[in-house]
């Protein structure tokens, strides 16, 4: 179970890092991904 939590945490960090590297705001990423900004905030 802890392994799954670690994997999810790693994916969340990678998503945030990729967003920042592409110089996108959370709102811009949400629009491009066609999901709500609340989902981005939960992921990050």
PDB file of N, CA, C and O in Angstrom:
ATOM      1  N   UNK A   1       0.823  -1.202   0.000  1.00  0.00           N
ATOM      2  CA  UNK A   1       0.000   0.000   0.000  1.00  0.00           C
ATOM      3  C   UNK A   1       0.865   1.263   0.000  1.00  0.00           C
ATOM      4  O   UNK A   1       0.593   2.196  -0.756  1.00  0.00           O
ATOM      5  N   UNK A   2       1.903   1.299   0.841  1.00  0.00           N
ATOM      6  CA  UNK A   2       2.790   2.455   0.867  1.00  0.00           C
ATOM      7  C   UNK A   2       3.486   2.657  -0.465  1.00  0.00           C
ATOM      8  O   UNK A   2       3.756   3.789  -0.867  1.00  0.00           O
ATOM      9  N   UNK A   3       3.778   1.559  -1.151  1.00  0.00           N
ATOM     10  CA  UNK A   3       4.422   1.663  -2.458  1.00  0.00           C
ATOM     11  C   UNK A   3       3.514   2.406  -3.437  1.00  0.00           C
ATOM     12  O   UNK A   3       3.986   3.237  -4.214  1.00  0.00           O
ATOM     13  N   UNK A   4       2.220   2.111  -3.402  1.00  0.00           N
ATOM     14  CA  UNK A   4       1.271   2.802  -4.277  1.00  0.00           C
ATOM     15  C   UNK A   4       1.218   4.290  -3.958  1.00  0.00           C
ATOM     16  O   UNK A   4       1.165   5.122  -4.863  1.00  0.00           O
ATOM     17  N   UNK A   5       1.231   4.620  -2.682  1.00  0.00           N
ATOM     18  CA  UNK A   5       1.209   6.029  -2.271  1.00  0.00           C
ATOM     19  C   UNK A   5       2.463   6.731  -2.757  1.00  0.00           C
ATOM     20  O   UNK A   5       2.395   7.867  -3.225  1.00  0.00           O
ATOM     21  N   UNK A   6       3.601   6.072  -2.652  1.00  0.00           N
ATOM     22  CA  UNK A   6       4.864   6.648  -3.129  1.00  0.00           C
ATOM     23  C   UNK A   6       4.833   6.880  -4.633  1.00  0.00           C
ATOM     24  O   UNK A   6       5.311   7.908  -5.111  1.00  0.00           O
ATOM     25  N   UNK A   7       4.283   5.948  -5.372  1.00  0.00           N
ATOM     26  CA  UNK A   7       4.195   6.082  -6.829  1.00  0.00           C
ATOM     27  C   UNK A   7       3.287   7.254  -7.194  1.00  0.00           C
ATOM     28  O   UNK A   7       3.618   8.052  -8.072  1.00  0.00           O
ATOM     29  N   UNK A   8       2.159   7.353  -6.529  1.00  0.00           N
ATOM     30  CA  UNK A   8       1.229   8.453  -6.798  1.00  0.00           C
ATOM     31  C   UNK A   8       1.885   9.788  -6.473  1.00  0.00           C
ATOM     32  O   UNK A   8       1.763  10.739  -7.245  1.00  0.00           O
ATOM     33  N   UNK A   9       2.572   9.872  -5.351  1.00  0.00           N
ATOM     34  CA  UNK A   9       3.250  11.112  -4.960  1.00  0.00           C
ATOM     35  C   UNK A   9       4.309  11.492  -5.993  1.00  0.00           C
ATOM     36  O   UNK A   9       4.446  12.665  -6.338  1.00  0.00           O
ATOM     37  N   UNK A  10       5.055  10.507  -6.484  1.00  0.00           N
ATOM     38  CA  UNK A  10       6.079  10.768  -7.486  1.00  0.00           C
ATOM     39  C   UNK A  10       5.438  11.300  -8.775  1.00  0.00           C
ATOM     40  O   UNK A  10       5.938  12.255  -9.368  1.00  0.00           O
ATOM     41  N   UNK A  11       4.343  10.688  -9.202  1.00  0.00           N
ATOM     42  CA  UNK A  11       3.661  11.148 -10.415  1.00  0.00           C
ATOM     43  C   UNK A  11       3.157  12.579 -10.260  1.00  0.00           C
ATOM     44  O   UNK A  11       3.259  13.384 -11.185  1.00  0.00           O
ATOM     45  N   UNK A  12       2.614  12.888  -9.091  1.00  0.00           N
ATOM     46  CA  UNK A  12       2.120  14.239  -8.829  1.00  0.00           C
ATOM     47  C   UNK A  12       3.257  15.256  -8.908  1.00  0.00           C
ATOM     48  O   UNK A  12       3.095  16.328  -9.491  1.00  0.00           O
ATOM     49  N   UNK A  13       4.399  14.923  -8.326  1.00  0.00           N
ATOM     50  CA  UNK A  13       5.556  15.824  -8.386  1.00  0.00           C
ATOM     51  C   UNK A  13       6.026  16.006  -9.823  1.00  0.00           C
ATOM     52  O   UNK A  13       6.377  17.115 -10.225  1.00  0.00           O
ATOM     53  N   UNK A  14       6.035  14.931 -10.597  1.00  0.00           N
ATOM     54  CA  UNK A  14       6.487  15.017 -11.988  1.00  0.00           C
ATOM     55  C   UNK A  14       5.542  15.864 -12.832  1.00  0.00           C
ATOM     56  O   UNK A  14       5.985  16.607 -13.709  1.00  0.00           O
ATOM     57  N   UNK A  15       4.253  15.755 -12.571  1.00  0.00           N
ATOM     58  CA  UNK A  15       3.281  16.575 -13.301  1.00  0.00           C
ATOM     59  C   UNK A  15       3.517  18.043 -12.994  1.00  0.00           C
ATOM     60  O   UNK A  15       3.538  18.878 -13.898  1.00  0.00           O
ATOM     61  N   UNK A  16       3.696  18.357 -11.709  1.00  0.00           N
ATOM     62  CA  UNK A  16       3.932  19.750 -11.323  1.00  0.00           C
ATOM     63  C   UNK A  16       5.226  20.274 -11.934  1.00  0.00           C
ATOM     64  O   UNK A  16       5.260  21.391 -12.450  1.00  0.00           O
ATOM     65  N   UNK A  17       6.290  19.478 -11.881  1.00  0.00           N
ATOM     66  CA  UNK A  17       7.571  19.902 -12.443  1.00  0.00           C
ATOM     67  C   UNK A  17       7.457  20.140 -13.949  1.00  0.00           C
ATOM     68  O   UNK A  17       8.004  21.114 -14.467  1.00  0.00           O
ATOM     69  N   UNK A  18       6.752  19.259 -14.649  1.00  0.00           N
ATOM     70  CA  UNK A  18       6.581  19.415 -16.096  1.00  0.00           C
ATOM     71  C   UNK A  18       5.792  20.680 -16.410  1.00  0.00           C
ATOM     72  O   UNK A  18       6.104  21.391 -17.365  1.00  0.00           O
ATOM     73  N   UNK A  19       4.771  20.959 -15.606  1.00  0.00           N
ATOM     74  CA  UNK A  19       3.972  22.177 -15.808  1.00  0.00           C
ATOM     75  C   UNK A  19       4.841  23.409 -15.635  1.00  0.00           C
ATOM     76  O   UNK A  19       4.773  24.338 -16.439  1.00  0.00           O
ATOM     77  N   UNK A  20       5.653  23.419 -14.593  1.00  0.00           N
ATOM     78  CA  UNK A  20       6.513  24.570 -14.318  1.00  0.00           C
ATOM     79  C   UNK A  20       7.570  24.725 -15.406  1.00  0.00           C
ATOM     80  O   UNK A  20       7.852  25.845 -15.834  1.00  0.00           O
ATOM     81  N   UNK A  21       8.158  23.619 -15.860  1.00  0.00           N
ATOM     82  CA  UNK A  21       9.158  23.677 -16.931  1.00  0.00           C
ATOM     83  C   UNK A  21       8.579  24.253 -18.218  1.00  0.00           C
ATOM     84  O   UNK A  21       9.279  24.923 -18.977  1.00  0.00           O
ATOM     85  N   UNK A  22       7.294  23.988 -18.457  1.00  0.00           N
ATOM     86  CA  UNK A  22       6.635  24.506 -19.660  1.00  0.00           C
ATOM     87  C   UNK A  22       6.058  25.900 -19.432  1.00  0.00           C
ATOM     88  O   UNK A  22       5.407  26.474 -20.304  1.00  0.00           O
ATOM     89  N   UNK A  23       6.319  26.432 -18.224  1.00  0.00           N
ATOM     90  CA  UNK A  23       5.886  27.780 -17.873  1.00  0.00           C
ATOM     91  C   UNK A  23       4.367  27.948 -17.994  1.00  0.00           C
ATOM     92  O   UNK A  23       3.883  28.960 -18.501  1.00  0.00           O
ATOM     93  N   UNK A  24       3.634  26.952 -17.527  1.00  0.00           N
ATOM     94  CA  UNK A  24       2.176  26.991 -17.551  1.00  0.00           C
ATOM     95  C   UNK A  24       1.641  27.211 -16.137  1.00  0.00           C
ATOM     96  O   UNK A  24       2.177  26.681 -15.164  1.00  0.00           O
ATOM     97  N   UNK A  25       0.589  27.993 -16.049  1.00  0.00           N
ATOM     98  CA  UNK A  25      -0.100  28.117 -14.770  1.00  0.00           C
ATOM     99  C   UNK A  25      -0.996  26.893 -14.598  1.00  0.00           C
ATOM    100  O   UNK A  25      -1.234  26.147 -15.548  1.00  0.00           O
ATOM    101  N   UNK A  26      -1.481  26.699 -13.397  1.00  0.00           N
ATOM    102  CA  UNK A  26      -2.418  25.597 -13.165  1.00  0.00           C
ATOM    103  C   UNK A  26      -3.661  25.786 -14.034  1.00  0.00           C
ATOM    104  O   UNK A  26      -4.199  24.820 -14.576  1.00  0.00           O
ATOM    105  N   UNK A  27      -4.105  27.013 -14.163  1.00  0.00           N
ATOM    106  CA  UNK A  27      -5.300  27.292 -14.969  1.00  0.00           C
ATOM    107  C   UNK A  27      -5.062  26.960 -16.442  1.00  0.00           C
ATOM    108  O   UNK A  27      -5.931  26.387 -17.099  1.00  0.00           O
ATOM    109  N   UNK A  28      -3.884  27.319 -16.959  1.00  0.00           N
ATOM    110  CA  UNK A  28      -3.570  27.013 -18.358  1.00  0.00           C
ATOM    111  C   UNK A  28      -3.503  25.504 -18.592  1.00  0.00           C
ATOM    112  O   UNK A  28      -4.005  25.000 -19.596  1.00  0.00           O
ATOM    113  N   UNK A  29      -2.878  24.789 -17.654  1.00  0.00           N
ATOM    114  CA  UNK A  29      -2.795  23.336 -17.789  1.00  0.00           C
ATOM    115  C   UNK A  29      -4.185  22.714 -17.755  1.00  0.00           C
ATOM    116  O   UNK A  29      -4.488  21.820 -18.544  1.00  0.00           O
ATOM    117  N   UNK A  30      -5.018  23.178 -16.855  1.00  0.00           N
ATOM    118  CA  UNK A  30      -6.382  22.652 -16.762  1.00  0.00           C
ATOM    119  C   UNK A  30      -7.130  22.853 -18.079  1.00  0.00           C
ATOM    120  O   UNK A  30      -7.828  21.955 -18.551  1.00  0.00           O
ATOM    121  N   UNK A  31      -6.979  24.032 -18.659  1.00  0.00           N
ATOM    122  CA  UNK A  31      -7.674  24.316 -19.921  1.00  0.00           C
ATOM    123  C   UNK A  31      -7.150  23.412 -21.032  1.00  0.00           C
ATOM    124  O   UNK A  31      -7.933  22.847 -21.797  1.00  0.00           O
ATOM    125  N   UNK A  32      -5.829  23.274 -21.123  1.00  0.00           N
ATOM    126  CA  UNK A  32      -5.243  22.427 -22.173  1.00  0.00           C
ATOM    127  C   UNK A  32      -5.621  20.957 -21.990  1.00  0.00           C
ATOM    128  O   UNK A  32      -5.830  20.241 -22.969  1.00  0.00           O
ATOM    129  N   UNK A  33      -5.708  20.511 -20.742  1.00  0.00           N
ATOM    130  CA  UNK A  33      -6.045  19.114 -20.455  1.00  0.00           C
ATOM    131  C   UNK A  33      -7.554  18.879 -20.466  1.00  0.00           C
ATOM    132  O   UNK A  33      -8.021  17.745 -20.366  1.00  0.00           O
ATOM    133  N   UNK A  34      -8.302  19.967 -20.590  1.00  0.00           N
ATOM    134  CA  UNK A  34      -9.769  19.911 -20.587  1.00  0.00           C
ATOM    135  C   UNK A  34     -10.310  19.260 -19.315  1.00  0.00           C
ATOM    136  O   UNK A  34     -11.205  18.415 -19.351  1.00  0.00           O
ATOM    137  N   UNK A  35      -9.730  19.689 -18.184  1.00  0.00           N
ATOM    138  CA  UNK A  35     -10.208  19.262 -16.873  1.00  0.00           C
ATOM    139  C   UNK A  35     -10.307  20.497 -15.986  1.00  0.00           C
ATOM    140  O   UNK A  35      -9.784  21.557 -16.328  1.00  0.00           O
ATOM    141  N   UNK A  36     -10.962  20.360 -14.876  1.00  0.00           N
ATOM    142  CA  UNK A  36     -11.135  21.488 -13.977  1.00  0.00           C
ATOM    143  C   UNK A  36      -9.854  21.829 -13.237  1.00  0.00           C
ATOM    144  O   UNK A  36      -9.012  20.968 -12.984  1.00  0.00           O
ATOM    145  N   UNK A  37      -9.724  23.111 -12.894  1.00  0.00           N
ATOM    146  CA  UNK A  37      -8.542  23.544 -12.162  1.00  0.00           C
ATOM    147  C   UNK A  37      -8.468  22.874 -10.783  1.00  0.00           C
ATOM    148  O   UNK A  37      -7.377  22.646 -10.260  1.00  0.00           O
ATOM    149  N   UNK A  38      -9.620  22.563 -10.203  1.00  0.00           N
ATOM    150  CA  UNK A  38      -9.619  21.885  -8.898  1.00  0.00           C
ATOM    151  C   UNK A  38      -8.930  20.528  -9.012  1.00  0.00           C
ATOM    152  O   UNK A  38      -8.271  20.084  -8.071  1.00  0.00           O
ATOM    153  N   UNK A  39      -9.076  19.880 -10.137  1.00  0.00           N
ATOM    154  CA  UNK A  39      -8.414  18.581 -10.346  1.00  0.00           C
ATOM    155  C   UNK A  39      -6.901  18.768 -10.376  1.00  0.00           C
ATOM    156  O   UNK A  39      -6.168  17.977  -9.782  1.00  0.00           O
ATOM    157  N   UNK A  40      -6.432  19.799 -11.055  1.00  0.00           N
ATOM    158  CA  UNK A  40      -4.990  20.092 -11.090  1.00  0.00           C
ATOM    159  C   UNK A  40      -4.481  20.365  -9.683  1.00  0.00           C
ATOM    160  O   UNK A  40      -3.433  19.858  -9.284  1.00  0.00           O
ATOM    161  N   UNK A  41      -5.219  21.157  -8.946  1.00  0.00           N
ATOM    162  CA  UNK A  41      -4.793  21.490  -7.575  1.00  0.00           C
ATOM    163  C   UNK A  41      -4.732  20.237  -6.707  1.00  0.00           C
ATOM    164  O   UNK A  41      -3.812  20.091  -5.902  1.00  0.00           O
ATOM    165  N   UNK A  42      -5.689  19.340  -6.857  1.00  0.00           N
ATOM    166  CA  UNK A  42      -5.666  18.096  -6.078  1.00  0.00           C
ATOM    167  C   UNK A  42      -4.472  17.229  -6.478  1.00  0.00           C
ATOM    168  O   UNK A  42      -3.829  16.617  -5.625  1.00  0.00           O
ATOM    169  N   UNK A  43      -4.185  17.181  -7.759  1.00  0.00           N
ATOM    170  CA  UNK A  43      -3.070  16.364  -8.241  1.00  0.00           C
ATOM    171  C   UNK A  43      -1.754  16.888  -7.684  1.00  0.00           C
ATOM    172  O   UNK A  43      -0.919  16.122  -7.202  1.00  0.00           O
ATOM    173  N   UNK A  44      -1.583  18.193  -7.756  1.00  0.00           N
ATOM    174  CA  UNK A  44      -0.320  18.788  -7.309  1.00  0.00           C
ATOM    175  C   UNK A  44      -0.270  18.840  -5.804  1.00  0.00           C
ATOM    176  O   UNK A  44       0.716  19.308  -5.236  1.00  0.00           O
TER     177      UNK A  44
END
